[in-house]
Amino acid sequence: GAGVSQSPSNKVTEKGKDVELRCDPISGHTALYWYRQSLGQGLEFLIYFQGNSAPDKSGLPSDRFSAERTGGSVSTLTIQRTQQEDSAVYLCASSTGLAGLSYEQYFGPGTRLTVT
Amino acid sequence: SQKIEQNSEALNIQEGKTATLTCNYTNYSPAYLQWYRQDPGRGPVFLLLIRENEKEKRKERLKVTFDTTLKQSLFHITASQPADSATYLCALGGGYSSASKIIFGSGTRLSIRP
């Protein structure tokens, strides 16, 4: 079946503009994650959705960042008033969310965001 | 706060040798540890999971050990090949309110030279 998809694949925006990044997880996966990866760095956790539970927003770097997950499926990460330091690859992942399994996360290809 | 360290940013070894990557952590008691592979321009791909009550896990040429006393995991690739060149990430999970949430290390870039 289809894997995790993200759009757009690349986004160039001017400083101060708002951007929306989209993630379509694997169908049936209840857990969805957003990460940020700067050039040559590891993955920085941003936010985690699990089923109908309140999302874990502990990784969001500022109140300019927010995310929604509608209908337990598609998620949108919004960055308001973008800054140059927001430039990075934003990765989305999903997993079954079921305890006792491998907790394997399936990653999308990422959205490369460049703020000029 | 939790901290995950991977032994080095880059590791260069000769084809055919065993590559050993290290993942150390502090201020955390994970229920499990995962290893992922990431190629340039792509998202990470899951390789192996090892649970806190397991000492060792194998999959083909891969072997992972997990020492909860030392707070360390070792990731071995035997008979390494140039195709194994990639960045390898360790990730810890299960120590949070939700079992599914994991935290990643910064990765080790492995290069296998012919």
Interface residues (C-beta under 8 A of the other chain):
Chain A: V4 A31 Y33 Y35 Q41 G42 L43 F45 Y48 Q50 S53 D56 L91 A93 S95 G97 A99 S102 Y103 E104 Q105 Y106 F107 G108 P109 G110
Chain B: Y32 Q34 Y36 G41 R42 G43 P44 V45 F46 L49 L89 G93 G94 Y96 S97 S98 A99 S100 K101 I102 I103 F104 G105 S106 G107
